[in-house]
Amino acid sequence: MRIDLVEKLILLLAGMAVLAVAAFVTFCSLLPGGLRHGIPPVVEQAALDTQDWLLQQRRRSGRASFAQAQLNPGDVAFRAPPAPASPAGGGGDAPATSPPVATTDYFVAEGNIPPAQQIPGFPWLKQVPGVSYAQPQQVPDILYRKYQSFEATWDLVQEGGGNFTTARDGKTTAYQVNWIDEHSYLAQRVGLRPGDKVISVNGQPIGTSLGAGKAMYEQMKNERRFAVLIERNGEPMVLSFFVQ
């Protein structure tokens, strides 16, 4: 059976399941307290399991792209070549070095980056010299809808902690992850690791207050493409996510 036919069957069954779940959620909403975010954990896990199964089938069929390679979230899937060496003042070539990454260089909301400059298959991710790109992660729609709730998103970020600091350039504000629950969604799906410095999201610099964070959330909560610029071991990396 071809994988695209299997996907259609799975989507049909998933649609039927969502209708059943909707009835269950409606019933539960009539109970005192209802459901905290409207999506039962078992449904959330089923969506993730289904996505993992489909990805596994694509790999077996040989249809997986570089973004669906056999990598863990947060592992390098693509690395843009370094910037060309520039001539030194006294002749010869100076060693090629990666300049500090501007917080807006790597993401183009309109998705119209010239093919030669984009990450293969992702026209909204731009190759920046010397920057690594992690395996882009597809987000199930049901999970996307869950995190339209600020309360749910706030609960998610409590699975790790850290402090504000600066990026490699000593000027740009960053949030350093000091600890993270290794079984959490942040570690298992997002791919964050202790020591990572979060610099910007979709080209927008992070703030240093809850108010700034909530403002960024409100600005981006309806987006279906997300790219997070981090520094890992002093080197820039982009973690990216998309909703089909």
N, C-alpha and C positions, 0 to 999 in steps of 0.2 A: 504494500500500500504506500502510495506516495505521501511524503511528509505533509505537503500542503493540504491534502485531503484529510489527513489525520488532524491537522490543526483546525480545519473547519468543523470537524466533528467535535473536537474538544471545546471549541468556542460555542458551539450549539449547546453542548451539555453545560458549559459554564453559564451561559445565559439562562438556562432553565434553573440552574442552582441559584443564581442571583435573584430570580423571581421568588423562589422559595424562601431565600434568606430575607428578602424584602418583607414578605408576609410575617416572618418570625420577628424581624426588627420592629415592625409596626406593632405587633402584639406586645413585645417587651417594653416599647415606649409607653404603653399604658400602665405598666407596673410602676410602683414607687421607685424613683431613681432611674429607671430605664437602663439602657446600656451607655457606658461612659462616652464612647465615640460612635455608636451606632453600627459598628462592624464587629461581629464576634471574632475572637482570636482564631477560632477553628477555620473560619472563612478566609481570614487573612493568610493563615499558613497554607491553606489549600491553594490559594492563588499563587503563592510563591513556589509551592511544590509543582504545580502545573507548568509554570514558567521554566523551572529547572528541567523538567522532563522534556519540554519542547526543545530547549537548547541542546540537551543531550542527544535528541534525535537528529537535529541539524548536524551536529558534529559527526555522528555515525554515518549520515548520508553524504558527508563531504560538502555540505552547503554552508558551513559556518564561515563567516568572514573573520578578519583579524580581530574584530570586536567581540567575537564569540569563541575566541581561542581557548585552549585548555589552561586558563589562568584563574587565579583567585582574585576577588575584588581588591583593588589597590596595587596589583602587580603591573609592571610596565608592559604595555601592549605595543606601543609605538614611541619612538624617540625621534624628534626632529633633529636634523643635522645641525652641528654648531654653526655659528656665524662665520663667514669667510675671514681668514686672517687679513689684517690690514697692514700695509707697509710700515715698517718702523722708520723713525726719523733719520737714522744713520744708515739706511739701506737694509736689505733683507726683509724678512717677514717676522712680525711679532706673533707670539703664540695666540691661537684662536681661543677666545674666552667668551662665555655666555654672559651678556650684559644682564643687569637686573631686569626682571620681567615687569612690564607695565601691567597694571591691574586690569586693563581693558583689551589687551592685545589678542587674547586667545579665544574670545567668544564674540560671535556676530549674530544678533538676534534674528535678523532677516534670513540668515542661512544662504547668502549669495556670495560666498567666498570663491574665488577662482579655483577650479579643480586642482591646479598644480600646488596651491597653497593650503588646501584643506586636508583634514585627516580623512583618509579613504573611507567613503561611505557616510561621512558626517559633515555636511556642508556648512554647519554652524560652528565647527571647531577648526580654528586656524592653527597651522603649524607655526610655532615660534621657535627660533633657533635655540637649541640646547635644552628645550623643555620636553619632559617625558609625559606620556599620556597613558593613563591606566585604562584597563578594559572598560569601555562604556557599559553601564548597567541599565537594562530595561526595567522599568518600574510597572508592576501590574496596575491597571486602572483602579481597581478596588482599593489598593494601598494609596494611590495618588489621591483618591477622594477622601480617604481617612485623614491625610495630612493637610487637607484644606481646613482642618480645625487647628487653630493655634494651640489649643490645650493639648491635643495629641502630639503636635510638634514639640512643644515645651517638655512633655513627658519623655520624648525621644532623646532630647539633648541631655537629659539628666543621667543618661547611661555612660557619660564620660565627664571629665572635668579638667580644668587647667587654669591658665592665667594669661592676661594680655601682655604682649611683648612687642618686639619689632622683628621685621623680616631681615634677610641677609644684608640689605642695604643700610640697616641701622636707622631707617626713617619711617618706612611703611609699617602701619599698625598690623599686627597679626595676633591670632589667638593660638597659643601653644597647648596641645592636648597632652596633659601629664599622665592621665590614667583613662582607661576605657574598659568596660565590661567585655571580655573577649567573646562572650556568647550573645552580645547585643546586636541589634540591627546595624548600628553604626560601625561595628567591627566586621560582621559577617557579610553585610550587603553593601554598605557605603565604602568600606575599605580603609577607614581611618585607623591609625596606629599611634601608640604613645610616642611623643616627640614631634609629631606633625605640627606644622604651623599653618593655620588657615588664614589666607590673605584676602580673598575676595570670592564672591559668588556671582556668576554671570557678568563679570566685569565690574561689579559694584563692591567697593571696599567695605569691609566689616566695620561696625561701630564699636564703641566701648561701653555701651549701656543697654539695659533691657529695652528701653524705648527705641533705640536705634535698631536693635535686632527685630523688634516687632514691626517697625516701619519697613524694613527690608522684606520681612515675611509678607506683609500686606501687599507690597509692590510685586512680589514674585509668585504668590500662591496660585495664580491662574496660568503660570507658564507651564509648558510641557517639556521643556529642555532646560537642563541645569548643568553648569560646569563650575567646579570649585577649584580655585588655584591654591595650592598648598606648597610648602617647602618641606621636603623630607631629606634628612641628613644634609641640609644646606643646599639642596638642589630643587629647582622648581618642577612641579608635577601637577597635572590637571586630572581631577576625578570628574567623570561626567555621567549623566543620567538622562533618560528620556522615557516618555510615555507614548506608546503607540496609539 
